[in-house]
Amino acid sequence: MWVLSDHTNFVKIIPMKTYTRPTSWILRTSALVLTAMLFCAASLLAEEPLCKSKGAEVRVVYPELARRMKIIGVVRLQLQLNSSGGVRESKILGGNPVLASAAQEAVKQSRFEGTESCVVVFQFK
């Protein structure tokens, strides 16, 4: 990079030094970013198991408001089960709130098998 200097009556072109970071800094930063990305990916893959229904498929009533507004999407719920397979608590992990409330009502009326905690996914089309 060049700079024009006019300290005297004439103009003189002076080369400027450009600062470059050492390669080791770039390597350390890249390693740190890669480690963070792998950690995030591992936490996403370490999800809770999917819930399995005891008997018939869980039927969700599509909310009238969602139907009129043409809301579609996926709803994910995390369920805490009691010893008989009923839903003790449900937590919305993702999805439209209108659709999620309908999904929560549907799982309250169902029984599931498996562990104390699991995830259920509903596809609204």
TAKACOR-V466471 format. One record per residue. N is the residue number from 1. RES is the residue in three letters. PHI is phi in radians with two decimals (none if undefined). OMEGA is omega in degrees with one decimal (999 if undefined). D_LAST is the distance of its C-alpha to the last C-alpha in Angstrom with 2 decimals. Layout:
N & RES & PHI & OMEGA & D_LAST
N & RES & PHI & OMEGA & D_LAST
This chain:
1 & MET & none & -176.1 & 58.57
2 & TRP & -2.11 & 179.9 & 61.63
3 & VAL & -2.21 & 176.1 & 62.90
4 & LEU & -1.54 & -179.5 & 65.60
5 & SER & -2.01 & 179.7 & 68.36
6 & ASP & -2.24 & 179.1 & 70.86
7 & HIS & -1.28 & 179.0 & 73.13
8 & THR & -2.10 & -178.9 & 76.15
9 & ASN & -1.29 & -178.3 & 77.11
10 & PHE & -1.99 & 179.6 & 75.35
11 & VAL & -1.73 & -178.4 & 71.71
12 & LYS & -2.14 & 179.1 & 71.05
13 & ILE & -1.61 & -177.4 & 67.81
14 & ILE & -2.02 & 177.1 & 67.06
15 & PRO & -1.25 & 177.4 & 64.45
16 & MET & -1.75 & 176.0 & 62.03
17 & LYS & -1.38 & 173.2 & 60.85
18 & THR & -1.86 & -177.4 & 57.15
19 & TYR & -1.57 & 174.6 & 55.86
20 & THR & -2.06 & 179.4 & 53.83
21 & ARG & -1.32 & 177.6 & 52.29
22 & PRO & -1.15 & -178.4 & 53.51
23 & THR & -1.08 & -178.5 & 51.41
24 & SER & -1.09 & 177.6 & 51.34
25 & TRP & -1.11 & 179.6 & 49.42
26 & ILE & -1.13 & 179.4 & 46.73
27 & LEU & -1.14 & 178.9 & 46.54
28 & ARG & -1.12 & 179.6 & 46.34
29 & THR & -1.14 & 178.7 & 43.57
30 & SER & -1.10 & 179.0 & 41.56
31 & ALA & -1.12 & 179.3 & 42.04
32 & LEU & -1.13 & 179.1 & 40.93
33 & VAL & -1.12 & 179.4 & 37.71
34 & LEU & -1.11 & 178.3 & 36.95
35 & THR & -1.09 & 179.2 & 37.66
36 & ALA & -1.11 & 179.2 & 35.33
37 & MET & -1.14 & 179.0 & 32.47
38 & LEU & -1.14 & 178.3 & 33.12
39 & PHE & -1.10 & 179.2 & 33.27
40 & CYS & -1.13 & 179.5 & 29.87
41 & ALA & -1.12 & 179.5 & 28.32
42 & ALA & -1.14 & 179.7 & 30.05
43 & SER & -1.20 & 177.3 & 28.79
44 & LEU & -1.25 & -179.4 & 25.15
45 & LEU & -1.33 & -178.0 & 25.79
46 & ALA & -1.54 & -180.0 & 27.60
47 & GLU & -1.36 & 174.7 & 24.58
48 & GLU & -1.28 & -178.6 & 24.80
49 & PRO & -1.19 & 176.6 & 23.84
50 & LEU & -1.31 & 179.6 & 20.52
51 & CYS & -1.29 & 174.8 & 20.83
52 & LYS & -2.04 & -177.0 & 21.47
53 & SER & -1.32 & 174.4 & 21.02
54 & LYS & -1.52 & 179.3 & 24.27
55 & GLY & 1.93 & -174.0 & 23.46
56 & ALA & -1.22 & 176.7 & 20.27
57 & GLU & -1.12 & 178.7 & 16.73
58 & VAL & -1.27 & -178.2 & 15.57
59 & ARG & -1.75 & -179.7 & 13.63
60 & VAL & -1.87 & 175.3 & 11.73
61 & VAL & -1.46 & 179.6 & 11.98
62 & TYR & -1.20 & -177.5 & 9.24
63 & PRO & -1.07 & -179.2 & 11.78
64 & GLU & -1.07 & 177.9 & 13.19
65 & LEU & -1.05 & 179.1 & 13.86
66 & ALA & -1.15 & 178.6 & 10.33
67 & ARG & -1.13 & 180.0 & 9.52
68 & ARG & -1.15 & -178.7 & 12.75
69 & MET & -1.52 & 179.9 & 12.33
70 & LYS & 0.97 & 178.0 & 8.92
71 & ILE & -1.50 & 176.3 & 8.12
72 & ILE & -2.24 & 176.0 & 5.21
73 & GLY & 2.62 & -178.5 & 6.71
74 & VAL & -1.91 & 176.3 & 8.73
75 & VAL & -2.10 & 176.8 & 11.31
76 & ARG & -2.03 & 178.4 & 14.63
77 & LEU & -2.15 & 172.3 & 17.30
78 & GLN & -1.77 & -176.5 & 20.90
79 & LEU & -1.94 & 169.6 & 22.52
80 & GLN & -1.84 & -174.5 & 26.26
81 & LEU & -1.76 & 172.3 & 27.25
82 & ASN & -1.58 & -174.4 & 30.45
83 & SER & -1.16 & -179.9 & 32.77
84 & SER & -1.54 & 179.1 & 31.28
85 & GLY & 1.69 & 177.2 & 27.71
86 & GLY & -1.35 & -178.4 & 26.52
87 & VAL & -1.51 & 177.5 & 24.80
88 & ARG & -1.46 & -178.0 & 27.57
89 & GLU & -2.70 & 175.4 & 25.59
90 & SER & -2.26 & -178.6 & 22.12
91 & LYS & -2.22 & -179.9 & 21.67
92 & ILE & -1.37 & 176.7 & 18.65
93 & LEU & -1.64 & 179.5 & 18.78
94 & GLY & -3.13 & 177.8 & 15.96
95 & GLY & 2.13 & 179.2 & 12.89
96 & ASN & -1.17 & -178.1 & 12.62
97 & PRO & -1.03 & 179.3 & 15.26
98 & VAL & -1.15 & 179.4 & 13.63
99 & LEU & -1.24 & -177.5 & 10.74
100 & ALA & -1.15 & 179.7 & 13.55
101 & SER & -1.15 & 176.6 & 15.83
102 & ALA & -1.16 & 178.5 & 13.67
103 & ALA & -1.15 & 178.4 & 13.39
104 & GLN & -1.11 & 177.7 & 17.15
105 & GLU & -1.13 & -179.2 & 17.97
106 & ALA & -1.18 & -177.6 & 16.38
107 & VAL & -1.27 & 178.1 & 18.33
108 & LYS & -1.12 & -177.1 & 21.48
109 & GLN & -1.66 & -176.5 & 21.66
110 & SER & -1.97 & 175.6 & 21.32
111 & ARG & -2.07 & -178.1 & 23.95
112 & PHE & -2.23 & 176.4 & 23.76
113 & GLU & -2.00 & 177.5 & 26.37
114 & GLY & 2.03 & -171.7 & 27.73
115 & THR & -1.34 & 178.4 & 28.94
116 & GLU & -1.19 & -176.2 & 29.33
117 & SER & -2.29 & 178.4 & 26.56
118 & CYS & -2.70 & -177.8 & 23.29
119 & VAL & -2.07 & 175.6 & 19.79
120 & VAL & -2.14 & -177.0 & 16.52
121 & VAL & -2.13 & 177.3 & 13.11
122 & PHE & -2.06 & 176.9 & 9.76
123 & GLN & -1.89 & 177.3 & 6.40
124 & PHE & -1.73 & -179.9 & 3.84
125 & LYS & -2.13 & 999 & 0.00
